[in-house]
Amino acid sequence: MKKTIFMVLLAIFLTTTVGCIGVQGGSDVVKPEQTLGQELIDLKKAKEDGAITNKEYEKLKKKLLDQYE
């Protein structure tokens, strides 16, 4: 009985560990960077949706534009 429980727990552990390794092992995956234009569009949408204030929008927009100079 103890051996069966041990085997089940071992199987669960190995299954979850292998799954985690598979997900984290993707070091070759390259995340595409957003363009300045897309970042500005996203920022404007956040302002229009009410997620940020006009003042925050202007501050963040200036910060983005300064980064690309």
C-alpha positions in Angstrom: 0.0 0.0 0.0 2.8 2.5 0.9 4.6 1.5 -2.2 1.5 2.3 -4.3 1.1 5.7 -2.7 4.8 6.5 -3.2 4.6 5.5 -6.9 1.5 7.7 -7.4 3.1 10.7 -5.7 6.3 10.1 -7.7 4.4 10.0 -10.9 2.6 13.3 -10.0 5.9 14.9 -9.1 7.6 13.8 -12.3 4.7 14.9 -14.4 4.5 18.4 -13.0 8.3 18.8 -12.9 8.7 17.8 -16.6 5.9 20.2 -17.5 7.6 23.0 -15.7 11.0 22.2 -17.3 9.4 22.2 -20.7 7.8 25.6 -20.2 10.9 27.2 -18.8 13.4 25.5 -21.1 12.4 27.7 -24.0 15.3 30.1 -23.8 15.4 30.3 -27.6 12.0 32.0 -27.7 12.4 35.6 -28.6 9.7 38.0 -27.5 9.2 40.6 -30.2 9.6 44.2 -29.1 6.8 46.6 -29.7 7.5 49.5 -32.0 7.2 53.1 -30.8 4.0 53.5 -32.8 2.4 50.5 -31.2 3.4 51.6 -27.7 1.8 55.1 -28.4 -1.4 53.5 -29.7 -1.6 51.3 -26.6 -1.0 54.3 -24.4 -3.7 56.3 -26.1 -6.1 53.4 -25.8 -5.4 53.2 -22.1 -6.2 56.9 -21.8 -9.4 56.6 -23.9 -10.5 53.6 -21.8 -10.0 55.6 -18.6 -7.2 53.4 -17.3 -4.9 56.4 -17.0 -5.6 60.1 -16.7 -4.7 62.7 -19.3 -1.8 63.9 -17.1 -0.4 60.4 -16.8 -0.8 59.9 -20.6 1.2 63.0 -21.3 3.9 62.0 -18.9 4.2 58.5 -20.2 4.1 59.7 -23.8 7.0 62.1 -23.2 8.9 59.3 -21.5 8.4 57.0 -24.5 9.4 59.6 -27.0 12.5 60.5 -24.9 13.6 56.9 -25.0 13.5 56.7 -28.8 15.5 59.9 -29.4 
